[in-house]
Amino acid sequence: MGILEEAHNLRVVGEGKRGVIVLAHGFGTDQSVWKHLVPHLVADYRVVLFDTMGAGPTNPDYFDFTRYATLEGYALDLLAILQELGVQSCIYVGHSVSAVIGALASISRPDLFTKLVLLSASPRYLNDVDYYGGFEQYELDELFEAMRSNYKAWCSGFAPLCVGGDMESVAVQEFSRTLFNIRPDIALSVAQTIFQSDVRSLLPLVSVPCHIVQSTKDLAVPVVVSEYLHKHLGCDSIVEVMPSEGHLPQLSSPDIVIPVLLRHIQHDIAI
C-alpha cells in the first residue's frame, strides 16, 4: 500500500460495469457515512471511498495545518487520489465541504468528472451583502471558542443540532462517534477553514454538470444557498430540495435521501 492509499484509507469496491463513482464525506464524518448508499452501487459501479485528511480514521501525523488552511489543499488531495487509482472519468458525489472540494478540483481537471452530485453544499457560510449563508461572524467565533474550550462537550451539543434529532437516535450517535474521533486541534482548524471559506467567485468556472441536492431543514446550509449555486455555477445544473431534516440526511433520513441520490447518479433528470 502506498503512502497516499494509507493516508486516506483508500478503498475501492464494486464491479465497475457502468463506470466509477467517487464518494467524499463532509466535516465530522468519515467514509462510513456512505454505508446506506454503497450497497446500491457496487453491482454496477466501481466505487471509490476515502477519508479526507484530518478525519478520525486518518493518521494525524499526515495533517499539514498550512496545506489544509484552504480548501485547495483538499482539492489537490482528491486529484492525487484519482491519479493514483488511474481514474480517467467519474461521477463525483460530495457531501457538505467535499461537494465544494469536488467543484474546485473539477475547475482544473474537468475531464476527470462527468457529473458532480453536490449534497448540502455551500460556497460561503457567512452572511454577506445580498447573500444569506446562514451565519454571522460572532456565531462562528462562538462556535470556534466552544470547540477550543471543551471539544467533547461541544461535540455532544453540536451532533444533535447538525443531524436533526436527539442524542438517543442512531444517526446522532453515529455522527457523535465520528466527530469525537477527530483530534480536537485538527477539528478546530478544519472547521475554521470550512466556515471561513468563500468560493463564490469560482463558481462560474465550474463547467461539469452539477446536481444540487438539499434538505428542507439544514442547520448549516439554508435552502436559498442551493438556488444561489444553481444561479451562479458556470455549468448546467439542477436542484432538488428533499423533505428531510439535518445536514447529514444520508444518516438521519436514508429512506428519503438514498433514492434521491441514486436518481441523480444514474440519470440526467429535469426537476
Secondary structure, DSSP 4 states (H G I P E B T S, - for coil): --HHHHHHT-EEES--TT-EEEEE--TT--GGGGTTTGGGTTTT-EEEE-PPTTSTTS-GGG--TTGGGSHHHHHHHHHHHHHHHT--SEEEEEETHHHHHHHHHHHH-GGGEEEEEEES--SB-B-BTTB--SB-HHHHHHHHHHHHH-HHHHHHHHHHHHHTS-TTSHHHHHHHHHHHTS-HHHHHHHHHHHHT-B-GGGGGG--S-EEEEEEEE-SSS-HHHHHHHHHH-SS-EEEEEEEEESS-HHHH-HHHHHHHHHHHHH-----
